[in-house]
């Protein structure tokens, strides 16, 4: 899921990142790069240089394309307070070794260490407290503009599904970003219209619904534009994801963020077989 934004009141972690302390890595980092169809290879970051490559790609996409205002201790990199606690999944171009796609993953153990997930800073997740022991947060997903074809996303999703199964985790959450630009203008109408569409067909049951801390002002926006959700959101919905509530407004990333949750048990059987062999 595509995530963005800045955390709140986590100064100790910020000091660690600003001083470039070593990245904390868990079992995922021990996996070697695995070739995938289409001349790409998938791996988990093993050291800080590989994390920095992902952060440079994130900066190019979020700041260069989306116009995000990034507060980072290192110019040209998207670094936030959660990076030191996350696993970083990388897709590389096999010919050039350039990182062309990335996700970061915050595990339940690491979420306890940092004190929250990024999604907690945008939404009140009280109703998800019963899921947290087996819930990961996906964040900062992006793909290089020259490689936005299905192969990169499928490679990322396959590695994520394998990670979930290997670690006996069953729930993924995150904030799926909808750019606020519509027909060249900064406007929330497109995001509001997408929310209006997906809540009718993919809204989670009430026991899992959450509330935005800074809501998109839906009452002042047009909910009836004929716009389609971004491709990534459509992909999540096909995989069985649910929308957990109304979007939050993220002014730093110039986006509206939909809270989404995907549970392996809700994945249609054809996708479970493809990604999990089950």
Secondary structure as UniProt FT lines:
FT   HELIX           11..18
FT   TURN            19..20
FT   HELIX           27..30
FT   STRAND          34..36
FT   TURN            37..39
FT   STRAND          40..44
FT   HELIX           48..59
FT   HELIX           60..65
FT   TURN            75..76
FT   TURN            81..82
FT   HELIX           83..85
FT   STRAND          87..93
FT   TURN            94..96
FT   STRAND          99..106
FT   HELIX           108..114
FT   HELIX           118..122
FT   STRAND          123..124
FT   HELIX           126..134
FT   STRAND          135..143
FT   HELIX           145..147
FT   HELIX           150..166
FT   TURN            167..168
FT   STRAND          171..179
FT   STRAND          181..182
FT   TURN            183..184
FT   STRAND          185..186
FT   HELIX           189..202
FT   HELIX           206..208
FT   STRAND          211..212
FT   HELIX           218..220
FT   HELIX           231..238
FT   TURN            239..240
FT   STRAND          242..243
FT   STRAND          248..250
FT   TURN            251..254
FT   STRAND          255..263
FT   HELIX           264..266
FT   HELIX           269..276
//
